[in-house]
Amino acid sequence: MNVGQLISGKEFAVLPHEASIKEVAYAMEINSVSSVLLKGEDKIIGIITEKDIVRAVSKGLDYTQPAINIASKDIIKVDYEKSIYDAYEIMMKNNIRHLIIEKDGKCVGVVSIKELIKALSLMLAETMTY
């Protein structure tokens, strides 16, 4: 199974890099997603996860400030055609919970560790015999 199959038909949230922390949190809520990508003029320049929002709240940061201030800017991507095993290895190696999926050099989605583990568990269950 390739990682692109996990995002097929799944929505992901992208906001302009000027968006506030509050706008990002709102986008997560209304889209039922655990991450939001921040876009610069022509590319993704950051990712914010629920963990980043919790960290900001715990530090008492002003939620009207630009979300790019709390975003992870070291964008880690995987090609759409890579296996879910490759995606899992990348996530473990980089200690991340969300991975950006690219196809033909363009961002086409985000996969979470939760979604990846679920797929791996189902694949394992299918191969087990009793």
N, C-alpha and C positions, 0 to 999 in steps of 0.2 A: 504494500500500500504506500502511495506517495503522500507527502505532507499536503499537497494541494487538494487532495480529496477531503481533507478535514475542514477546509474552508469553503468548499463548493456551496454556493447559495447563501453563505453566511455573511451578514452585514458586519462592517467594522466602522469605527468612528474616526473621522479626521476633522481637525479644526485648524484654523490659521494660527500661526505661532504667537499672535498677539492675544489670543484667548486667555481669559483669566482662570485662576484655579477653580473658582466657583463655576464658570462656564464648562470647564472640563468635567467637574464632578456631576453637573447637571446632564451633560452628554452621556456620561456613564450610566446614570440612572434611567434616562428615557430610552436609551438604546439597549439596556440590559447587557452591557459589556464591562469587562474589567480593565480595559486599557483604551487610551485615546492617542492617536498619532497626531503630532503637530507638524504642519506643513509650512515650509518657507515658500519662496517664490515658485520654485519648480521641483522641489523634492521634500521628502520627509526629513525633518531635522531633529525630531525628538519623540519620545514615547513617555506617556505618563500612565502609571498603573494605580490600582487602588492602594497599594502599599505606599506609593509616593504621596497620595492624598492623606492617608493616615499620618504619615510622618510630618507633613505640613501642618496638620491640625494639632498634633501633639507638641509641635514647636511654637504654636500660637501665631503662625504666619498669617498675614493679611490675605484673605482669599480673593481680594480684588487685584492682587498683583499678577503679572503675566505668568502663566503656567510654565513657560519655557524656563523660568528660574528654578523649577523643581524637577524638570524633565531629565530623563537619561538621554544624553546626546550621542553616546557611543552606540550607534544603531547596528544591531546584529541581525543579519538577514539569512535566509536560506532560499534556495531555488525551489520553485513549485514542484519540480519533478523529483526532488530528493526523497529518500525513504523516510518514514516516520522514525526509524532507528537513527538515521543521520540527524534529524531534527532534535531528537531526545539527547543525543550525544552533545550537540552544540549547546543546548540549554544547560546540561549538567556541567559542561566544561566552563561555561561563562557564568554559572550561578544566576540564571535568569528564569523568569516564569512566563514570559511572553516572547514570541519570535515572529518577526515580520517575514511574510512570504512574498517572494518576487517571482514574476513571470515575464520573461523578455525584458528584464531590467526595470519593470514597473511594479510598485507595491500593489498586491491584489488581496491582501488580508493579513490577519494576525491569528496565530494559534497560541492557546494558553497551555501550560503544563497540565492542567486538569483535563483538557480535551485530548491531549497527547496520551496521557496515562490511561484514560478511558479506552482509547483506540487500541493501545498496546494490550490492555487487559482483555478486551474482546478477542483480539487476535490470538492471545495465549489460550483463552478458554476454548476457542474453536479447534485448536491443535491438540488439546488434551483429550485423552480417551480414558474411560473408566473400566 
